Amino acid sequence: MSEGVDPNRLSTLSLLANISLAGVKLLVGFFGNSFALIADGIESLADIVSSAIVWTGVRISDKSADHDHPYGHGKAEAIAALLASVGLLVSATFIGVNAVREILVPHHTPALFTVPVLVVIVLIKEWLHHVLLHSGRRMESGALKAEALHHRSDSLTSLGVLVGIGIAIFAGPGFEAADDIAALLVTVLIVYNAIRIARPALDELMDKRVEDFRIDAIDKLSRAITGIECLETIVVRRSGREFVAEIHMEVAPEMSIEKGHRLSHQLKDALLADPSLRLTHVVVHVEPFG
């Protein structure tokens, strides 16, 4: 993917892919006599809702700060990621319950043509996971990374169904429930991915302190400005794909309010101008040194 990929285009691509693949799974599962594949298709319907949520979250997060939202709309991505994780948990519950039910109820062996269809579905899902995860990491987008993990969990689900169908077809009578057992085991992986998605989203919504290179970079930049004695406090927190900083700057006690104010703006402007920091909002509080 190029460096200028629009996250809105990626989320739209993900949404359209989920709609198409869900339809394929449901049709092939119905005509191929595989309830596990039908359940996988129904789980993909939840992916469609999740993709729509992520797509909405990304679009909202791109809005500029306004009077009612002076810190911007970046947290919309964290909310979207959290809702996507809830969707995963709901899907996992549905698959698990129905897998147990199908294990207890004997059924016919799935059709052979379901195997190549599932192979193609797994490959497409893995490609989508790679594309969205790469872009999500580069743009530090929690929503895109959440959607990437969603594709990975769906890929693992389909892979589990593929293994189960393969055993049911090639192992012969007595192994008809193998696809349902595989789907039940993959449910655990879906729950794990849901937790992985939810944790960073909750950290952002709870304004967890970000400890990374930005702390040292902010301190180093302040030392280059004459008149700033030190930075007593540096707090950085995430807001979507961007960051917000709150700083306590110490100056000489006898310094005038006007000069201290000017230094704080000098520091703020320098921080906002550094593209590597990706700061959208900086608050500088002036305190007497010592």
N, C-alpha and C positions, 0 to 999 in steps of 0.2 A: 504494500500500500504506500502511496506517496505521502510525503510529510504534510501535505495540505488537505488531507481527507476531512470532509465535513462530517462531524459526529451525527448530524441529522440524517445524512445519507446512509450511514452505517446502521443506525437504528431502524430506518425504513427498510433497508435490505433485510435485516433480521426479521422484521415483522412479516414481510412478504414471503420469506423462506419458511417461516413457521406455519403460515396459512397453507402454503402449497404442500408441505410435507405432512401436515396433519391430515389433509384430505387424502393423500396417497396411502398413509397408514390405515385409515379407516376403511377405504375401499379394498385394499389388498387383504386386510385382516378379515373383512366380511366374506369376500369371495374365496379367500384362502383358508377359511375355517380355523383361524387363529385368534382366540379371544385375547391372548397376551398382546398381540399386535393391535387389536382393537383398543385395549386398555392403554397401550402406548400412544395410540392416536388421540385418545381422549386426554391423556396427559399433555400431549402437544397443544391441545386446545387451550390449556392453562398457559402454555408458552406464548400463545397469541395474545392473551390478556396481559401477560408479563411484558412482552415486547411493546405493546401499546402504551403501557405505563412508563417503560423506559424511554420510549420515543417522546412522550409528553414531558417527562422529567428533563430530558436533554434540551428540548426546545425552550422550556421555561427557564432553565439555568442560563441560557444564552442571553436572556433579557438584561439590559443594563440596570444599574441601581436607580431607584426613584425615591420620591418623598416618603412613601410608605415602607420601602425596603432599601434603606441607605447602605446596607452591606451587600446588596445584590440579591440574586435569586439562586445562587450556587447550591444551596442545600436541597433544592428540588431534586437533584441527582441522588442524594443520599436517601431521600424519601422514596424515590423510585426504586432504588436498590433494595431498600427494606421491604417494600411491597412485593418485589420480585421474589425475595427469599420466602415470604409468606406463601406466595403462589407455589413455590417448590414444595413446601411442607404439605400444602393441601394436596398436590399431585401425588406426593409420596404416600400419603394416607390412603388416597383412592386406589393406587396401584397395589399397595400392601394388602388392603382388605379384600380386593377382588382376586388377587393372586391366591390368597388362602382359600377363598370360596371355590375357585376353579380347581385347586388341588384336591378338594374334598369331593368334587363332582366329576366323574369320568367324562371324557369328551374325545372327539375324533382327532386323528393325527393331522397337523397342518399340511397344506399343499406345498409341493416342492418349489413352486415359483415365488414363494414368499422369501426364500433365501437370497437370491440376487437383488431383489428389491431392497431388502434390509441392508445389504452390503453397500449399495449406492447411497442410501439414507445416512448410514454411519459416516461415510466419506464426506458427504456434503456437510454434515453437522460438525465434523472435525475441522473442516476448512473454515467454516464460520467461526468456530471457537478460536482458531489461530488468528484470523483477521481482526476480530473484535478485541481479543486480549492484547494483541500487539498495539493496536491503536489506543486502547484504554490505558495501557501502561505509559505510552508515549505522551498522551494528553492528560494523564493522571485523572481519568474519568471513572469514578466509582460505578456509575450506571453502566457504562460500556463493559467494564470488567465483570460486573454482575451478569450482564447478558451473555458474555463469553462463557462464564461458568455454567450458565443455564444451558447453553448449547452443548457443553461438555457433558453435563448430567444427562441430557436427552440422548446424546451419543452413546453414553454408557448404558442407558436404559435399552436403547435399540440393540446394542451389542449383546447385552444379556439376553434379550428376547431372541436374537439371532442364534446364540449358543444353545438356548433351550429348544428352539425350533429344530435346529440341526440334530440335537440328540433325539428329540421326539421322532424325527423323520428317519434317521439312519440307524438308530439303536433298536427299532422295532417295537412290537407290542409290549405294553407294560411301562413305557417311558413317555406316554402322552402328556403327562403333567410336567415334564422337564422345563418347558418354556415358562410355566407359571412359577416354578421354583427359582429359576434364574431371575425373573422379574422381581420376585420377593427379595432376593439378595441384593439386587441393584438398588432397591428402595433405600437401603442403608447409605449408599453412596450419594443418593439425592439429598437425604437429610444432612449429610456431612457438607455438601456444597451449599445448602441453604444456610447453614451456620457460618460458613466462610464468607458468604455474601453479607449476612446481617451484621457481623461484628464490626467491620470498618464503617458501615453506614451508621450504626449506633454510636460509634466513637465520634464521628463527625457531628451528628445531631446533638451529642452531649458536650460538644466543644472540647474534646480531648486535646491536650497540648501536643503539638507536633515537635518532635526532637529530631532534627536533621541538619543538613549543611547550612540551612538558612540562619540558624542561631549564630554560628561563627562568622558567616558572611555579613550579617547585620552589625555585629560587634566590630569586625574589621573595618567596615565602611565608616562607622562612627568615629573610629580613631584617626581617620584621615581628615576630620573636620576640626579645625582649631577652635578651642573654647569648650568642647565637650570633654569633661573629665573622665566619665565612664558611663556605662549603661547598667543601672542597678537591676533592672528586670527586663527580660525579653520573653514575651509570650506569643507564640505563633499557633494559629488554629486554621483548620481547613474549611473552605467554603466552596464546595463543588470541585472544579478543576483549578481553582485559585486559592489564595491564602490571605489571611488577615493578621496583622501584627499589632501588639500593644506593648509600648516601650516606656520605661521610666529612665529619663536622661538626667544625669547629675552635672551641674555647672557650678562655678565659683559662687559662694553665698552673696558676695557683693555685686554680682552681675545684675544689670538692670532687667526689668521685666521685658522691656522691648527687645533687648539683645538676646535674652533667653528664648523669647518667642521666635525671633528670626532664626536662631540656631535650630530650633525644633523643626521649623519649616524646611530648613536646608537639609536636615537629615531625612525628613519625610519625603521630600522631592527626590532625593538621591535614591532612596529605597524603591520608590514607585517607578523610577526610571530604569532600574536594573531588571532586564527581562528574565534573567535566570531565577530570580526570586519569586516571580509571578504573584506579587502582592497587589491587591486591588484596594486595600484600605489600611492605613497606618495611623494609629493614635499615639502621640508622643506627650508624655507628662513630664514637666520640668521640675526637678528637685534640687535643693542646695547640696553641694558635695560635702560628704563627711557628716 
